[in-house]
Amino acid sequence: MPEVRRYAPGLARREELLDAARDLFAAEGFGGVSLRGIAAKAGISHASLLRYFASKDELLLALLGRWEDANQDWYDAHADLPPQTAVPALARRNAETTGYVELFAALTGDAASASHPAHEHVRRRYAQLRTLSHGEHTVDSALIAVWDGLQIMSLYLDGLDVPTELEAFYARPAGPGGDLSAAAPDAESGMAVPVLDGPEAEASGYAPGRERRAKILDSATELYAERGFSTTSLSDIASRVDR
């Protein structure tokens, strides 16, 4: 027992740092957050933070590990539940965990770059999910795609309840592995936007400007994919355009 008491303050401080990092990563993106910013939010010095985490990468991976371990423990403890009950219940747990969905959404895009510290973690997560079994049932890719998509949508659409939507997904006649188009709503017709093109555009001098704009957008797209939005500056984009 004395050992537990001696280490308890350090463990509590570590959890506070993970909570501070969670809030900042979710709000500003991984690239836009510094260790000094995390230390300030947690109310300690930068030097004190380094006693717990040597780098921002290490802190992020510890945060992801904390969530994944907790989810796996919950899933194992409820192995007797059928998937149509267990999956919405776990989604409810995620939604009620502070910062979980926000950080998940932020990392889903940022970690696509192979250089991102969480890239391997996210890749491994998807690989494991594709082989995950719950009781006698296997979690299929369609369910994973719907679940992840709903979590992102819930950040944009007020009132969208992910567990309820997952229950509806399971209730479809085709089942989770069936035809997704059966559950898809009809797409609304978009308004056509006139585009100046052809000889008239060339003659009026718009074509060179359009080409330049397209090159800027292409360069921005490449850099956002490689580095993430928050770590890409307008100067970086301009340099990519002119090289």
C-alpha positions as CSV (number, residue, x, y, z in Angstrom):
1,M,0.0,0.0,0.0
2,P,2.8,2.6,0.7
3,E,4.0,2.0,-2.9
4,V,0.6,2.8,-4.3
5,R,0.4,6.0,-2.2
6,R,3.8,7.1,-3.3
7,Y,3.1,6.7,-7.0
8,A,-0.5,8.0,-6.9
9,P,0.4,11.8,-7.2
10,G,2.5,11.0,-10.3
11,L,-0.2,8.9,-11.9
12,A,-2.7,11.6,-11.2
13,R,-0.5,14.2,-12.8
14,R,0.0,12.0,-15.8
15,E,-3.7,11.7,-16.3
16,E,-4.1,15.5,-16.0
17,L,-1.5,15.9,-18.8
18,L,-3.3,13.4,-21.0
19,D,-6.6,15.2,-20.4
20,A,-5.0,18.6,-21.3
21,A,-3.5,17.1,-24.5
22,R,-6.8,15.5,-25.4
23,D,-8.6,18.9,-25.2
24,L,-6.0,20.7,-27.2
25,F,-5.5,18.1,-29.9
26,A,-9.2,17.9,-30.5
27,A,-9.5,21.7,-30.6
28,E,-6.4,22.7,-32.6
29,G,-5.2,19.5,-34.3
30,F,-2.0,17.6,-33.4
31,G,0.3,19.8,-35.5
32,G,-1.1,23.0,-34.0
33,V,-0.3,22.1,-30.4
34,S,3.0,22.4,-28.5
35,L,4.3,20.7,-25.4
36,R,4.5,24.1,-23.8
37,G,0.8,24.7,-24.6
38,I,-0.1,21.4,-23.0
39,A,2.0,22.2,-19.9
40,A,0.3,25.6,-19.6
41,K,-3.2,24.1,-19.8
42,A,-2.3,21.5,-17.2
43,G,-0.8,24.2,-15.0
44,I,2.7,22.9,-14.8
45,S,6.1,24.0,-16.3
46,H,7.4,22.6,-19.6
47,A,10.3,21.0,-17.7
48,S,7.9,19.2,-15.4
49,L,5.9,17.9,-18.3
50,L,9.1,16.4,-19.8
51,R,9.5,14.2,-16.7
52,Y,6.3,12.4,-17.8
53,F,6.5,12.5,-21.6
54,A,9.7,13.1,-23.6
55,S,7.8,14.2,-26.8
56,K,4.5,15.2,-28.2
57,D,4.4,12.0,-30.2
58,E,4.8,9.9,-27.0
59,L,2.0,11.8,-25.3
60,L,-0.4,11.3,-28.2
61,L,0.3,7.6,-28.4
62,A,-0.2,7.3,-24.6
63,L,-3.6,9.1,-25.0
64,L,-4.7,6.8,-27.8
65,G,-3.5,3.7,-25.9
66,R,-5.5,4.8,-22.8
67,W,-8.7,5.0,-24.9
68,E,-8.1,1.8,-26.8
69,D,-7.3,-0.2,-23.7
70,A,-10.5,1.1,-22.0
71,N,-12.6,0.2,-25.0
72,Q,-11.1,-3.3,-25.3
73,D,-11.7,-3.9,-21.6
74,W,-15.4,-2.9,-22.0
75,Y,-15.8,-5.0,-25.1
76,D,-14.3,-8.1,-23.4
77,A,-16.5,-7.6,-20.3
78,H,-19.6,-7.5,-22.5
79,A,-18.8,-10.4,-24.8
80,D,-22.1,-12.0,-24.0
81,L,-24.0,-9.2,-25.7
82,P,-25.1,-9.7,-29.4
83,P,-23.4,-7.2,-31.8
84,Q,-26.6,-5.3,-32.4
85,T,-26.6,-4.4,-28.7
86,A,-22.9,-4.2,-28.0
87,V,-21.9,-1.9,-30.9
88,P,-24.4,0.8,-30.2
89,A,-23.6,0.6,-26.5
90,L,-19.9,1.1,-27.1
91,A,-20.7,4.0,-29.5
92,R,-22.7,5.5,-26.6
93,R,-19.7,5.1,-24.3
94,N,-17.5,6.8,-26.9
95,A,-19.9,9.7,-27.3
96,E,-20.0,10.3,-23.5
97,T,-16.2,10.2,-23.2
98,T,-15.0,13.8,-23.2
99,G,-13.0,14.6,-26.3
100,Y,-13.1,11.1,-27.8
101,V,-15.1,11.8,-31.0
102,E,-13.5,15.2,-31.5
103,L,-10.0,13.7,-31.4
104,F,-11.0,10.7,-33.4
105,A,-12.2,13.0,-36.2
106,A,-9.1,15.2,-36.1
107,L,-6.8,12.2,-36.3
108,T,-8.7,10.4,-39.0
109,G,-7.5,13.0,-41.5
110,D,-4.2,14.0,-40.1
111,A,-2.9,10.5,-39.5
112,A,-3.4,9.5,-43.1
113,S,0.1,10.8,-43.8
114,A,2.6,8.0,-43.2
115,S,4.9,10.5,-41.4
116,H,2.2,11.2,-38.7
117,P,3.1,9.6,-35.3
118,A,-0.4,8.1,-35.1
119,H,-0.4,6.6,-38.6
120,E,0.7,3.2,-37.6
121,H,-1.7,3.2,-34.6
122,V,-4.7,4.0,-36.8
123,R,-3.6,1.6,-39.5
124,R,-3.3,-1.2,-37.0
125,R,-6.7,-0.3,-35.5
126,Y,-8.4,-0.7,-38.8
127,A,-6.6,-4.0,-39.5
128,Q,-7.6,-5.4,-36.1
129,L,-11.2,-4.2,-36.5
130,R,-11.6,-6.1,-39.8
131,T,-10.8,-9.3,-37.9
132,L,-12.6,-8.5,-34.7
133,S,-15.1,-11.0,-33.5
134,H,-17.8,-10.5,-30.9
135,G,-19.0,-13.9,-29.6
136,E,-19.8,-15.8,-32.8
137,H,-20.1,-12.7,-35.0
138,T,-17.4,-10.9,-37.0
139,V,-17.5,-7.1,-37.3
140,D,-17.6,-6.4,-41.0
141,S,-16.0,-3.5,-42.9
142,A,-19.4,-1.9,-43.8
143,L,-20.2,-1.5,-40.1
144,I,-16.8,0.0,-39.4
145,A,-17.2,2.5,-42.2
146,V,-20.8,3.5,-41.1
147,W,-19.7,3.8,-37.5
148,D,-16.7,6.0,-38.2
149,G,-18.7,8.1,-40.7
150,L,-21.5,8.7,-38.2
151,Q,-19.0,9.8,-35.5
152,I,-17.7,12.5,-37.8
153,M,-21.1,13.5,-39.0
154,S,-22.2,13.9,-35.3
155,L,-19.8,16.8,-35.0
156,Y,-21.5,18.7,-37.8
157,L,-25.2,17.7,-37.3
158,D,-26.8,18.7,-34.0
159,G,-29.0,16.0,-32.7
160,L,-27.5,13.1,-34.7
161,D,-27.3,10.2,-32.2
162,V,-24.7,7.7,-33.3
163,P,-26.0,4.7,-31.2
164,T,-29.5,5.2,-32.5
165,E,-28.3,5.4,-36.1
166,L,-26.3,2.2,-35.6
167,E,-29.3,0.4,-34.2
168,A,-31.2,1.5,-37.3
169,F,-28.3,0.2,-39.5
170,Y,-28.6,-3.2,-37.8
171,A,-32.4,-3.2,-38.3
172,R,-32.2,-2.8,-42.1
173,P,-33.6,-5.9,-43.9
174,A,-30.3,-6.5,-45.6
175,G,-28.4,-6.6,-42.3
176,P,-25.0,-5.0,-41.6
177,G,-23.3,-6.9,-44.5
178,G,-26.0,-6.1,-47.0
179,D,-26.5,-3.5,-49.7
180,L,-25.7,-0.1,-48.3
181,S,-27.6,1.6,-51.1
182,A,-30.8,0.3,-49.5
183,A,-30.3,2.6,-46.6
184,A,-29.0,5.6,-48.5
185,P,-31.3,8.6,-48.9
186,D,-32.0,10.0,-52.4
187,A,-29.5,12.7,-53.2
188,E,-30.9,16.1,-53.7
189,S,-30.3,17.8,-57.0
190,G,-27.6,20.5,-56.7
191,M,-27.9,23.8,-58.4
192,A,-25.8,24.1,-61.6
193,V,-23.1,26.7,-61.4
194,P,-22.3,28.4,-64.7
195,V,-18.6,28.2,-65.6
196,L,-16.9,30.5,-68.0
197,D,-15.0,28.2,-70.4
198,G,-14.1,27.7,-74.0
199,P,-13.0,30.4,-76.5
200,E,-14.8,33.2,-74.6
201,A,-12.7,32.4,-71.5
202,E,-9.5,32.4,-73.5
203,A,-10.3,35.6,-75.2
204,S,-11.2,37.4,-72.0
205,G,-8.1,36.4,-70.2
206,Y,-9.7,34.2,-67.6
207,A,-7.9,30.9,-68.6
208,P,-4.4,31.7,-67.2
209,G,-5.9,32.8,-63.9
210,R,-8.1,29.7,-63.7
211,E,-5.0,27.5,-64.4
212,R,-3.0,29.3,-61.7
213,R,-5.8,28.9,-59.2
214,A,-6.1,25.2,-60.0
215,K,-2.4,24.8,-59.4
216,I,-2.6,26.5,-56.1
217,L,-5.5,24.3,-55.0
218,D,-3.6,21.2,-56.2
219,S,-0.5,22.2,-54.2
220,A,-2.6,23.0,-51.1
221,T,-4.3,19.6,-51.4
222,E,-1.0,17.8,-51.6
223,L,0.5,19.6,-48.6
224,Y,-2.6,19.3,-46.4
225,A,-2.5,15.5,-47.1
226,E,1.2,15.3,-46.4
227,R,1.4,17.5,-43.3
228,G,-2.1,18.3,-42.1
229,F,-3.9,21.6,-42.3
230,S,-2.6,23.2,-39.1
231,T,1.1,22.8,-40.0
232,T,0.8,24.1,-43.6
233,S,1.3,27.8,-44.2
234,L,0.5,29.9,-47.2
235,S,4.2,30.4,-47.8
236,D,4.5,26.6,-48.0
237,I,1.8,26.4,-50.6
238,A,3.3,29.3,-52.6
239,S,6.7,27.6,-52.6
240,R,5.1,24.3,-53.9
241,V,3.3,26.2,-56.6
242,D,6.4,27.9,-57.9
243,R,8.8,25.0,-57.8
